[in-house]
Amino acid sequence: MERAIRYHHDAGEGPGAVHHLAGLRERADRQPTAETVEAVVDAFVDADVSALVPEVGMNVVGATPYAERVGETAAVEGRLTRTMRGVQPNRGVRFGASSHVARFLLSAREYDADLRFAINCRFDGDVETALSGVDWAVAEYDRDAEPEDVKETEGSTMGWGARRAFESVEGTPAAVIDRGEVGKEAIVKLLAPDAEAVIERALALDGAVER
């Protein structure tokens, strides 16, 4: 019922009509969402985006249009890693395969429900310089400012980070910088409403990073 209300139909005046088929539509959209994530992965492999792969590996996450839980997002099991033959996925795409990036995407969807895709990329001086030249909205959050009660609550950092990111820019950020902390690698996450946009942004950033 909560999902049916959240994803209501914009019909007539007032708050809209309850979408009683939202749960059914979410399940129906899983296969095409997984296939789209696979297409994004193939594009990254073909382009060899090794320059963007962080030490922890890169993941590509796609949410169904009605996703509300990690299990309703498709991602690469084992992530993408750098190899001698370029960037390669460790295993296939399945639902619930991502935790960190998926939770951030779901948190970002609380502010913009049109967001469907997210990837995590390496962040360092070269990437920061490349981001300074893009025409997208770039946000960031600093873990040093994270409240202790958030740090102590498992899984809360991504929600806090998404809120700080959306508060720091006007509109929806296309890239969100997480400068990390001790034991946490610095990362930049790219957000997009569709596969074409996330591929375009990743390849543009990859092309701008000095090797």
DRENGUTI-305903 format. One record per residue (C-alpha): residue number from 1; residue in three letters; z, y, x. Coordinates in Angstrom, 3 decimals, m for minus. Layout:
REM DRENGUTI-305903
DRENTOR   nr  rest         w         v         u
DRENTOR  NUM   ALA         Z         Y         X
...
END
This chain:
REM DRENGUTI-305903
DRENTOR   nr  rest         w         v         u
DRENTOR    1   MET     0.000     0.000     0.000
DRENTOR    2   GLU     0.762     2.393     2.854
DRENTOR    3   ARG    m2.692     1.756     4.321
DRENTOR    4   ALA    m4.307     2.238     0.906
DRENTOR    5   ILE    m2.638     5.635     0.603
DRENTOR    6   ARG    m3.311     6.706     4.187
DRENTOR    7   TYR    m7.034     5.925     3.935
DRENTOR    8   HIS    m7.482     7.272     0.426
DRENTOR    9   HIS   m10.771     8.212    m1.160
DRENTOR   10   ASP   m11.518    11.947    m1.295
DRENTOR   11   ALA   m12.414    11.926    m4.982
DRENTOR   12   GLY   m11.823    14.731    m7.429
DRENTOR   13   GLU    m9.046    17.266    m6.968
DRENTOR   14   GLY    m5.632    16.712    m5.462
DRENTOR   15   PRO    m4.650    14.151    m2.808
DRENTOR   16   GLY    m7.451    11.706    m3.644
DRENTOR   17   ALA    m7.603     8.161    m4.986
DRENTOR   18   VAL    m5.776     5.187    m3.471
DRENTOR   19   HIS    m8.144     2.936    m1.509
DRENTOR   20   HIS    m7.007    m0.504    m2.688
DRENTOR   21   LEU    m9.638    m2.269    m0.543
DRENTOR   22   ALA    m8.542    m0.654     2.743
DRENTOR   23   GLY    m6.865    m3.847     3.982
DRENTOR   24   LEU    m9.890    m5.953     3.084
DRENTOR   25   ARG   m12.238    m3.457     4.749
DRENTOR   26   GLU   m10.096    m3.541     7.915
DRENTOR   27   ARG   m10.532    m7.301     8.214
DRENTOR   28   ALA   m14.250    m7.083     7.422
DRENTOR   29   ASP   m14.761    m4.514    10.196
DRENTOR   30   ARG   m13.198    m6.626    12.940
DRENTOR   31   GLN   m16.313    m8.537    13.986
DRENTOR   32   PRO   m18.572    m5.465    14.279
DRENTOR   33   THR   m15.797    m3.620    16.133
DRENTOR   34   ALA   m15.462    m6.455    18.670
DRENTOR   35   GLU   m19.228    m6.573    19.134
DRENTOR   36   THR   m19.291    m2.817    19.754
DRENTOR   37   VAL   m16.544    m3.108    22.384
DRENTOR   38   GLU   m18.617    m5.825    24.076
DRENTOR   39   ALA   m21.615    m3.455    24.093
DRENTOR   40   VAL   m19.520    m0.723    25.745
DRENTOR   41   VAL   m18.325    m3.205    28.370
DRENTOR   42   ASP   m21.919    m4.270    29.052
DRENTOR   43   ALA   m22.920    m0.610    29.509
DRENTOR   44   PHE   m20.114    m0.077    32.036
DRENTOR   45   VAL   m21.040    m3.246    33.927
DRENTOR   46   ASP   m24.713    m2.233    34.040
DRENTOR   47   ALA   m23.842     1.281    35.249
DRENTOR   48   ASP   m21.153    m0.036    37.641
DRENTOR   49   VAL   m18.407     2.476    36.858
DRENTOR   50   SER   m16.277     1.147    39.741
DRENTOR   51   ALA   m15.381     4.717    40.719
DRENTOR   52   LEU   m13.449     5.056    37.464
DRENTOR   53   VAL   m11.529     1.770    37.553
DRENTOR   54   PRO    m7.811     2.300    38.274
DRENTOR   55   GLU    m5.669    m0.100    40.303
DRENTOR   56   VAL    m4.279    m1.616    37.105
DRENTOR   57   GLY    m7.811    m2.231    35.822
DRENTOR   58   MET    m9.815    m0.540    33.095
DRENTOR   59   ASN    m9.724    m1.483    29.455
DRENTOR   60   VAL   m12.053    m0.601    26.618
DRENTOR   61   VAL   m10.300    m0.473    23.257
DRENTOR   62   GLY   m11.955    m0.218    19.870
DRENTOR   63   ALA   m10.046     0.249    16.626
DRENTOR   64   THR   m11.344    m0.741    13.218
DRENTOR   65   PRO   m11.781     2.281    10.927
DRENTOR   66   TYR    m8.542     1.345     9.141
DRENTOR   67   ALA    m6.518     0.146    12.149
DRENTOR   68   GLU    m2.782     0.767    12.227
DRENTOR   69   ARG    m1.513    m1.966    14.553
DRENTOR   70   VAL    m2.289    m3.198    18.062
DRENTOR   71   GLY    m3.539    m6.457    16.573
DRENTOR   72   GLU    m6.207    m4.477    14.746
DRENTOR   73   THR    m7.758    m3.183    17.961
DRENTOR   74   ALA   m10.261    m5.110    20.097
DRENTOR   75   ALA   m10.080    m4.974    23.901
DRENTOR   76   VAL   m10.944    m6.898    27.058
DRENTOR   77   GLU    m8.502    m9.669    27.826
DRENTOR   78   GLY    m7.474    m9.173    31.452
DRENTOR   79   ARG    m9.274    m5.797    31.668
DRENTOR   80   LEU   m12.237    m4.804    33.840
DRENTOR   81   THR   m11.750    m4.860    37.602
DRENTOR   82   ARG   m13.700    m3.913    40.712
DRENTOR   83   THR   m15.409    m6.801    42.503
DRENTOR   84   MET   m17.934    m7.180    45.318
DRENTOR   85   ARG   m20.615    m7.287    42.612
DRENTOR   86   GLY   m19.402    m4.159    40.854
DRENTOR   87   VAL   m17.135    m3.793    37.846
DRENTOR   88   GLN   m16.638    m7.006    35.849
DRENTOR   89   PRO   m14.513    m8.070    32.858
DRENTOR   90   ASN   m11.962   m10.768    33.610
DRENTOR   91   ARG   m12.378   m12.468    30.259
DRENTOR   92   GLY   m13.828   m11.787    26.824
DRENTOR   93   VAL   m13.019    m9.361    24.027
DRENTOR   94   ARG   m10.309   m10.238    21.538
DRENTOR   95   PHE    m8.032    m8.435    19.116
DRENTOR   96   GLY    m4.597    m7.531    20.426
DRENTOR   97   ALA    m5.683    m7.884    24.067
DRENTOR   98   SER    m4.507    m4.365    24.990
DRENTOR   99   SER    m1.047    m2.901    24.650
DRENTOR  100   HIS    m0.891     0.354    26.639
DRENTOR  101   VAL    m4.320     1.835    25.817
DRENTOR  102   ALA    m4.286     0.470    22.263
DRENTOR  103   ARG    m0.934     2.085    21.492
DRENTOR  104   PHE    m2.179     5.396    22.837
DRENTOR  105   LEU    m5.338     5.196    20.719
DRENTOR  106   LEU    m3.343     4.360    17.587
DRENTOR  107   SER    m0.978     7.260    18.306
DRENTOR  108   ALA    m3.944     9.611    18.778
DRENTOR  109   ARG    m5.360     8.425    15.434
DRENTOR  110   GLU    m2.270     9.853    13.772
DRENTOR  111   TYR    m3.737    13.279    14.600
DRENTOR  112   ASP    m7.442    12.437    14.249
DRENTOR  113   ALA    m8.221     9.322    12.203
DRENTOR  114   ASP   m11.890     9.498    13.246
DRENTOR  115   LEU   m11.020     8.353    16.787
DRENTOR  116   ARG   m12.141     4.757    17.279
DRENTOR  117   PHE   m12.448     4.154    21.042
DRENTOR  118   ALA   m10.409     4.714    24.194
DRENTOR  119   ILE   m10.641     3.732    27.856
DRENTOR  120   ASN    m8.273     4.251    30.775
DRENTOR  121   CYS    m9.730     5.569    34.029
DRENTOR  122   ARG    m8.557     6.275    37.558
DRENTOR  123   PHE    m7.037     9.709    38.091
DRENTOR  124   ASP    m6.868    11.455    41.462
DRENTOR  125   GLY    m8.057    14.687    43.041
DRENTOR  126   ASP   m11.746    13.764    42.793
DRENTOR  127   VAL   m11.469    12.853    39.125
DRENTOR  128   GLU    m9.477    16.015    38.419
DRENTOR  129   THR   m12.204    18.097    40.065
DRENTOR  130   ALA   m14.844    16.305    38.009
DRENTOR  131   LEU   m12.897    16.948    34.797
DRENTOR  132   SER   m12.709    20.654    35.598
DRENTOR  133   GLY   m16.498    20.791    35.242
DRENTOR  134   VAL   m16.867    19.100    31.853
DRENTOR  135   ASP   m17.197    20.976    28.584
DRENTOR  136   TRP   m14.794    18.711    26.693
DRENTOR  137   ALA   m11.223    19.487    25.722
DRENTOR  138   VAL    m8.960    18.068    28.443
DRENTOR  139   ALA    m5.239    17.674    27.714
DRENTOR  140   GLU    m2.373    16.244    29.721
DRENTOR  141   TYR     1.267    15.286    29.541
DRENTOR  142   ASP     3.920    15.126    32.220
DRENTOR  143   ARG     6.257    12.127    32.175
DRENTOR  144   ASP     8.911    14.250    33.922
DRENTOR  145   ALA     9.303    16.090    30.613
DRENTOR  146   GLU     9.716    12.884    28.619
DRENTOR  147   PRO    13.099    12.809    26.833
DRENTOR  148   GLU    15.493    10.062    27.886
DRENTOR  149   ASP    15.720     8.631    24.371
DRENTOR  150   VAL    11.933     8.193    24.342
DRENTOR  151   LYS    11.954     6.510    27.759
DRENTOR  152   GLU    14.650     4.117    26.610
DRENTOR  153   THR    12.755     3.084    23.468
DRENTOR  154   GLU    10.162     0.421    24.201
DRENTOR  155   GLY     6.635     1.534    23.324
DRENTOR  156   SER     7.562     5.142    22.502
DRENTOR  157   THR     5.961     6.846    25.514
DRENTOR  158   MET     2.412     6.570    24.171
DRENTOR  159   GLY     3.361     8.236    20.872
DRENTOR  160   TRP     5.191    11.018    22.698
DRENTOR  161   GLY     2.297    11.474    25.133
DRENTOR  162   ALA    m0.288    11.658    22.360
DRENTOR  163   ARG     1.761    14.289    20.547
DRENTOR  164   ARG     2.106    16.392    23.695
DRENTOR  165   ALA    m1.628    16.059    24.373
DRENTOR  166   PHE    m2.657    17.228    20.913
DRENTOR  167   GLU    m0.170    20.089    21.073
DRENTOR  168   SER    m1.616    21.315    24.377
DRENTOR  169   VAL    m5.213    21.873    23.230
DRENTOR  170   GLU    m7.032    23.127    20.187
DRENTOR  171   GLY    m8.659    20.300    18.272
DRENTOR  172   THR    m9.055    16.745    19.561
DRENTOR  173   PRO    m8.956    16.162    23.333
DRENTOR  174   ALA   m11.740    14.029    24.796
DRENTOR  175   ALA    m9.692    13.297    27.920
DRENTOR  176   VAL    m5.924    13.053    28.329
DRENTOR  177   ILE    m4.355    13.109    31.791
DRENTOR  178   ASP    m1.177    11.136    32.435
DRENTOR  179   ARG    m0.003    12.096    35.927
DRENTOR  180   GLY     2.246     9.059    36.099
DRENTOR  181   GLU     5.611     8.715    37.813
DRENTOR  182   VAL     7.329     6.354    40.214
DRENTOR  183   GLY     6.031     2.890    39.395
DRENTOR  184   LYS     3.440     4.238    36.933
DRENTOR  185   GLU    m0.114     4.876    38.134
DRENTOR  186   ALA    m1.710     8.222    37.242
DRENTOR  187   ILE    m4.369     7.651    34.586
DRENTOR  188   VAL    m6.832     9.619    32.487
DRENTOR  189   LYS    m7.690     8.254    29.059
DRENTOR  190   LEU   m10.994     9.054    27.403
DRENTOR  191   LEU   m11.052     9.217    23.595
DRENTOR  192   ALA   m14.087     9.129    21.321
DRENTOR  193   PRO   m15.037     8.610    17.668
DRENTOR  194   ASP   m17.811     6.132    18.455
DRENTOR  195   ALA   m19.225     3.893    21.173
DRENTOR  196   GLU   m22.049     6.261    22.085
DRENTOR  197   ALA   m19.614     9.091    22.773
DRENTOR  198   VAL   m17.223     7.020    24.886
DRENTOR  199   ILE   m20.122     5.662    26.963
DRENTOR  200   GLU   m21.608     9.133    27.407
DRENTOR  201   ARG   m18.278    10.618    28.502
DRENTOR  202   ALA   m17.471     7.801    30.906
DRENTOR  203   LEU   m20.898     7.886    32.547
DRENTOR  204   ALA   m20.797    11.689    32.800
DRENTOR  205   LEU   m17.391    11.524    34.491
DRENTOR  206   ASP   m18.544     8.671    36.747
DRENTOR  207   GLY   m21.575    10.689    37.803
DRENTOR  208   ALA   m19.462    13.736    38.603
DRENTOR  209   VAL   m16.872    11.914    40.740
DRENTOR  210   GLU   m17.523    12.175    44.464
DRENTOR  211   ARG   m17.754     8.782    46.146
END
